Amino acid sequence: MARLADNMEAVQLGMGTQLLGHARSLVAEQGVSADEFRYLAARLTESLGDVLRVAESRGRRLRACGEEAAEADCDDL
């Protein structure tokens, strides 16, 4: 289960990285429409939600490792 969560987190963070690159390019362009910016804002909002979820999840796992898990179980964090 942890491996599946790790894979999903990696996908979400990778998509966020790609989206950030796209956002930087779009912001630098001239003549971008309000609709394009709204679409970008919606996708960035979704991505930020994913990133915050990943950070929260990893924080919980780190706390669990510090409190109760064996060190060997926490090596992959």
Secondary structure in CASP SS format (residue, H / E / C, confidence):
PFRMAT SS
TARGET T0000
AUTHOR 0000-0000-0000
METHOD secondary structure of the structure
MODEL  1
M C 1.00
A H 1.00
R H 1.00
L H 1.00
A H 1.00
D H 1.00
N H 1.00
M H 1.00
E H 1.00
A H 1.00
V H 1.00
Q H 1.00
L H 1.00
G H 1.00
M H 1.00
G H 1.00
T H 1.00
Q H 1.00
L H 1.00
L H 1.00
G H 1.00
H H 1.00
A H 1.00
R H 1.00
S H 1.00
L H 1.00
V H 1.00
A H 1.00
E C 1.00
Q C 1.00
G C 1.00
V C 1.00
S C 1.00
A H 1.00
D H 1.00
E H 1.00
F H 1.00
R H 1.00
Y H 1.00
L H 1.00
A H 1.00
A H 1.00
R H 1.00
L H 1.00
T H 1.00
E H 1.00
S H 1.00
L H 1.00
G H 1.00
D H 1.00
V H 1.00
L H 1.00
R H 1.00
V H 1.00
A H 1.00
E H 1.00
S H 1.00
R H 1.00
G H 1.00
R H 1.00
R H 1.00
L H 1.00
R H 1.00
A H 1.00
C H 1.00
G H 1.00
E H 1.00
E C 1.00
A C 1.00
A C 1.00
E H 1.00
A H 1.00
D H 1.00
C H 1.00
D C 1.00
D C 1.00
L C 1.00
END
